[in-house]
């Protein structure tokens, strides 16, 4: 009897366990069926939502979602728990939206090349975007051409764009400014050929200025050719010739400054500032030297000595006498020459910028003591270009 009861209990227990397993298996299968096999999410989405996996939202994520990057395409196995069952799904991060971007038209010099990315800006996409030419531009073709460009993201989505490319040939040579028509110096003196000379170009920067002074002998009086040249990367070249006039020094600075010193002792007073000194010198020259036409010698010391001893001379003598006085009182001054070489005068800087300073007399009675470019050129235009000079060679004056 006992054996029959034991068998009955064992049989019922096994039956019950099989029933439970079957029920759990069926329930598990059903629970898995309530979970989406695959969930598609666009790259760049803000979050992974449970409702995409389980519409009832009774499940919970087992997988640590914080470790999944939503910025890159790919497949991820997702584990969830619903009720007592562990279920799975596949998260598929896909990129189906093509990239966007704006093009810009570009102009380059013949011989230069660009990358496709140079034509595109403001690219928008959730993944890394590669930029390339659909067909390579012809960078050796002068003129206008259309450029076909593509944008392709990590999902393989492609956007085609078009831009315009203009290729310009560089035919303009460098511009050399500040080269004097002539350079006068005394035999044995040194000379700074580059002072005041500049090179600019419509394309290149830092162009080399070459100076050929091989024919100049600064120890021997004579006239020598001096050549300035510059070439840009396109091969355009500018060549300017100047002349160096080496003069034998017959009059020394000491001889000239001895004469000017005696005059300065009479016309200057203690307490005068530099402007007052310049005006006093101007008035003395205009009142004590008479104009007498003669060719300019280029020997400023000789001309100054002549003007101070003979009390007459041409515009070069007036310039030279002014230079001697101004130099002795430490007022900066430079020589100005009219474009045609027919007139000389000074520019001075007494501490407030450069001003024109022409002591030569005018039949109109005009006075040019510390005047601006505008004032001098206005007079020049009204009087047959009397002061037409190359403004690129000299410092600009203040406006007033």
GUPA-338224 format. One record per residue (C-alpha): residue number from 1; x, y, z. Coordinates in steps of 0.05 Angstrom, whole numbers, padded with zeros to 5 digits. Layout:
N
   pos        x        y        z
   NUM        X        Y        Z
...
***
This chain:
400
   pos        x        y        z
     1    00000    00000    00000
     2    00055    00047    00019
     3    00091    00033   -00046
     4    00029    00049   -00086
     5    00021    00116   -00050
     6    00094    00134   -00061
     7    00089    00119   -00135
     8    00025    00160   -00138
     9    00057    00220   -00104
    10    00120    00215   -00147
    11    00079    00210   -00211
    12    00037    00270   -00192
    13    00098    00310   -00172
    14    00132    00297   -00239
    15    00068    00314   -00275
    16    00062    00379   -00237
    17    00134    00398   -00250
    18    00126    00383   -00324
    19    00063    00425   -00324
    20    00099    00483   -00290
    21    00158    00479   -00338
    22    00110    00477   -00397
    23    00071    00536   -00371
    24    00135    00575   -00358
    25    00162    00557   -00426
    26    00098    00580   -00460
    27    00094    00642   -00417
    28    00167    00658   -00433
    29    00155    00649   -00507
    30    00094    00693   -00502
    31    00132    00746   -00462
    32    00189    00745   -00514
    33    00137    00755   -00568
    34    00114    00819   -00535
    35    00184    00847   -00543
    36    00205    00875   -00611
    37    00257    00831   -00645
    38    00291    00893   -00675
    39    00286    00966   -00659
    40    00310    01017   -00710
    41    00336    01083   -00685
    42    00365    01141   -00724
    43    00436    01160   -00708
    44    00436    01223   -00666
    45    00371    01208   -00629
    46    00367    01236   -00559
    47    00351    01172   -00522
    48    00331    01099   -00525
    49    00257    01093   -00507
    50    00229    01030   -00473
    51    00164    01036   -00512
    52    00202    01020   -00576
    53    00218    00951   -00546
    54    00156    00938   -00505
    55    00091    00975   -00520
    56    00065    00957   -00451
    57    00127    00987   -00420
    58    00126    00933   -00366
    59    00196    00910   -00382
    60    00259    00942   -00356
    61    00328    00947   -00387
    62    00382    00901   -00362
    63    00435    00927   -00411
    64    00471    00990   -00388
    65    00447    01038   -00442
    66    00496    01092   -00421
    67    00551    01052   -00454
    68    00517    01054   -00522
    69    00537    01113   -00567
    70    00479    01141   -00606
    71    00527    01178   -00652
    72    00552    01118   -00691
    73    00515    01067   -00734
    74    00515    00995   -00711
    75    00478    00936   -00680
    76    00471    00926   -00605
    77    00443    00866   -00567
    78    00395    00892   -00514
    79    00375    00851   -00453
    80    00310    00865   -00416
    81    00271    00834   -00359
    82    00195    00829   -00362
    83    00161    00798   -00303
    84    00206    00740   -00285
    85    00232    00729   -00355
    86    00296    00753   -00387
    87    00284    00774   -00459
    88    00327    00803   -00514
    89    00322    00850   -00573
    90    00369    00880   -00624
    91    00378    00956   -00627
    92    00398    00977   -00697
    93    00427    01048   -00701
    94    00420    01069   -00773
    95    00439    01132   -00811
    96    00389    01146   -00866
    97    00393    01222   -00869
    98    00443    01250   -00919
    99    00490    01305   -00896
   100    00478    01378   -00911
   101    00527    01432   -00928
   102    00536    01500   -00961
   103    00585    01514   -01017
   104    00625    01577   -01031
   105    00654    01600   -01097
   106    00729    01610   -01096
   107    00781    01646   -01136
   108    00854    01624   -01138
   109    00917    01639   -01177
   110    00938    01596   -01235
   111    00984    01542   -01208
   112    00950    01537   -01140
   113    00906    01478   -01119
   114    00849    01469   -01069
   115    00819    01411   -01030
   116    00745    01394   -01038
   117    00734    01415   -00966
   118    00757    01486   -00982
   119    00692    01495   -01021
   120    00645    01472   -00966
   121    00624    01501   -00899
   122    00568    01492   -00848
   123    00567    01416   -00856
   124    00511    01384   -00815
   125    00506    01310   -00800
   126    00506    01265   -00739
   127    00566    01225   -00762
   128    00634    01242   -00791
   129    00629    01267   -00863
   130    00680    01258   -00917
   131    00686    01310   -00972
   132    00712    01297   -01041
   133    00710    01317   -01114
   134    00661    01279   -01157
   135    00709    01295   -01214
   136    00775    01331   -01206
   137    00778    01404   -01226
   138    00829    01426   -01277
   139    00875    01472   -01237
   140    00915    01488   -01299
   141    00856    01518   -01336
   142    00850    01593   -01332
   143    00779    01620   -01326
   144    00714    01597   -01295
   145    00692    01525   -01284
   146    00640    01487   -01243
   147    00665    01441   -01188
   148    00625    01378   -01169
   149    00632    01359   -01096
   150    00602    01303   -01054
   151    00589    01296   -00979
   152    00586    01225   -00952
   153    00570    01205   -00881
   154    00586    01140   -00844
   155    00520    01111   -00864
   156    00538    01117   -00937
   157    00488    01173   -00950
   158    00514    01220   -01003
   159    00497    01292   -01021
   160    00522    01324   -01086
   161    00539    01398   -01087
   162    00565    01447   -01139
   163    00610    01507   -01132
   164    00644    01555   -01179
   165    00720    01560   -01186
   166    00755    01619   -01220
   167    00829    01612   -01237
   168    00866    01676   -01251
   169    00934    01683   -01282
   170    00982    01730   -01246
   171    01007    01779   -01299
   172    01022    01839   -01254
   173    01095    01850   -01236
   174    01117    01872   -01167
   175    01115    01947   -01152
   176    01179    01978   -01127
   177    01171    02046   -01092
   178    01219    02094   -01061
   179    01275    02087   -01113
   180    01307    02156   -01120
   181    01323    02182   -01190
   182    01393    02198   -01166
   183    01434    02187   -01104
   184    01488    02238   -01089
   185    01545    02223   -01042
   186    01614    02245   -01029
   187    01673    02201   -01048
   188    01690    02155   -00990
   189    01621    02160   -00957
   190    01577    02099   -00946
   191    01508    02091   -00977
   192    01446    02053   -00954
   193    01413    02031   -01020
   194    01352    02000   -00987
   195    01331    02059   -00944
   196    01260    02079   -00962
   197    01253    02028   -01017
   198    01195    01978   -01013
   199    01167    01922   -01056
   200    01094    01902   -01059
   201    01056    01853   -01102
   202    00984    01837   -01118
   203    00995    01765   -01097
   204    01061    01750   -01062
   205    01088    01775   -00996
   206    01160    01784   -00975
   207    01187    01789   -01046
   208    01262    01794   -01049
   209    01289    01862   -01070
   210    01353    01854   -01109
   211    01401    01911   -01117
   212    01458    01909   -01167
   213    01510    01959   -01145
   214    01567    01923   -01179
   215    01582    01983   -01224
   216    01585    02034   -01167
   217    01652    02057   -01141
   218    01639    02101   -01080
   219    01713    02119   -01075
   220    01718    02150   -01144
   221    01679    02212   -01167
   222    01634    02195   -01226
   223    01564    02174   -01248
   224    01544    02101   -01239
   225    01485    02058   -01256
   226    01447    02025   -01199
   227    01394    01972   -01214
   228    01335    01951   -01169
   229    01295    01889   -01188
   230    01242    01843   -01159
   231    01208    01780   -01187
   232    01145    01746   -01162
   233    01131    01671   -01163
   234    01095    01676   -01230
   235    01159    01703   -01261
   236    01135    01775   -01269
   237    01194    01821   -01259
   238    01203    01896   -01247
   239    01270    01930   -01261
   240    01284    02002   -01243
   241    01349    02038   -01257
   242    01376    02094   -01214
   243    01440    02135   -01216
   244    01493    02144   -01163
   245    01532    02208   -01169
   246    01597    02206   -01130
   247    01623    02276   -01117
   248    01691    02300   -01094
   249    01683    02335   -01027
   250    01713    02404   -01035
   251    01677    02437   -00976
   252    01674    02405   -00908
   253    01617    02404   -00858
   254    01661    02442   -00809
   255    01668    02500   -00859
   256    01593    02503   -00870
   257    01574    02496   -00797
   258    01623    02550   -00777
   259    01584    02598   -00821
   260    01515    02575   -00800
   261    01535    02574   -00727
   262    01551    02648   -00727
   263    01484    02664   -00758
   264    01446    02619   -00710
   265    01477    02656   -00652
   266    01443    02719   -00677
   267    01375    02694   -00698
   268    01358    02643   -00644
   269    01343    02659   -00572
   270    01341    02617   -00509
   271    01275    02582   -00497
   272    01257    02574   -00571
   273    01225    02507   -00588
   274    01241    02468   -00651
   275    01183    02498   -00691
   276    01204    02569   -00672
   277    01276    02554   -00692
   278    01253    02526   -00759
   279    01212    02588   -00773
   280    01269    02635   -00753
   281    01316    02598   -00800
   282    01264    02601   -00856
   283    01257    02676   -00848
   284    01332    02688   -00848
   285    01342    02649   -00913
   286    01284    02683   -00948
   287    01309    02751   -00926
   288    01383    02743   -00941
   289    01393    02699   -01003
   290    01374    02721   -01073
   291    01352    02673   -01127
   292    01399    02661   -01185
   293    01385    02604   -01234
   294    01440    02552   -01246
   295    01445    02476   -01253
   296    01441    02436   -01188
   297    01509    02408   -01170
   298    01488    02351   -01124
   299    01543    02375   -01076
   300    01500    02400   -01019
   301    01559    02424   -00976
   302    01588    02463   -01035
   303    01519    02492   -01051
   304    01507    02512   -00978
   305    01576    02544   -00974
   306    01562    02582   -01038
   307    01495    02607   -01013
   308    01523    02628   -00946
   309    01583    02665   -00975
   310    01555    02694   -01040
   311    01484    02702   -01014
   312    01453    02677   -01079
   313    01437    02612   -01115
   314    01384    02567   -01145
   315    01332    02523   -01110
   316    01386    02471   -01095
   317    01427    02524   -01059
   318    01365    02544   -01018
   319    01354    02471   -01001
   320    01427    02461   -00982
   321    01430    02523   -00938
   322    01366    02502   -00902
   323    01394    02432   -00893
   324    01457    02459   -00861
   325    01418    02503   -00812
   326    01367    02449   -00794
   327    01420    02396   -00785
   328    01460    02440   -00738
   329    01399    02451   -00692
   330    01381    02377   -00693
   331    01317    02383   -00734
   332    01306    02322   -00777
   333    01303    02339   -00851
   334    01305    02304   -00918
   335    01311    02325   -00991
   336    01251    02328   -01037
   337    01258    02329   -01113
   338    01203    02346   -01163
   339    01186    02289   -01212
   340    01222    02323   -01269
   341    01283    02338   -01227
   342    01273    02413   -01236
   343    01262    02434   -01165
   344    01290    02417   -01095
   345    01263    02432   -01026
   346    01264    02403   -00955
   347    01217    02364   -00911
   348    01227    02374   -00836
   349    01202    02339   -00774
   350    01206    02382   -00712
   351    01172    02330   -00668
   352    01101    02330   -00695
   353    01107    02296   -00762
   354    01138    02314   -00829
   355    01122    02381   -00864
   356    01144    02414   -00928
   357    01195    02469   -00921
   358    01213    02506   -00986
   359    01255    02568   -00975
   360    01260    02586   -01049
   361    01225    02651   -01066
   362    01162    02651   -01110
   363    01139    02707   -01156
   364    01070    02697   -01126
   365    01098    02713   -01057
   366    01074    02646   -01031
   367    01107    02620   -00967
   368    01118    02546   -00956
   369    01142    02540   -00884
   370    01117    02477   -00851
   371    01059    02463   -00898
   372    01021    02398   -00910
   373    01017    02354   -00972
   374    00947    02379   -00986
   375    00968    02452   -00982
   376    01030    02443   -01025
   377    00994    02401   -01078
   378    00935    02449   -01081
   379    00984    02505   -01098
   380    01020    02459   -01147
   381    00956    02443   -01186
   382    00940    02517   -01192
   383    01011    02535   -01215
   384    01033    02488   -01270
   385    01052    02429   -01225
   386    01105    02470   -01190
   387    01110    02418   -01134
   388    01090    02354   -01171
   389    01129    02301   -01132
   390    01125    02225   -01124
   391    01087    02218   -01058
   392    01108    02145   -01053
   393    01180    02166   -01041
   394    01168    02210   -00981
   395    01132    02209   -00914
   396    01061    02235   -00913
   397    01048    02298   -00874
   398    00994    02306   -00820
   399    00927    02331   -00846
   400    00938    02400   -00817
***
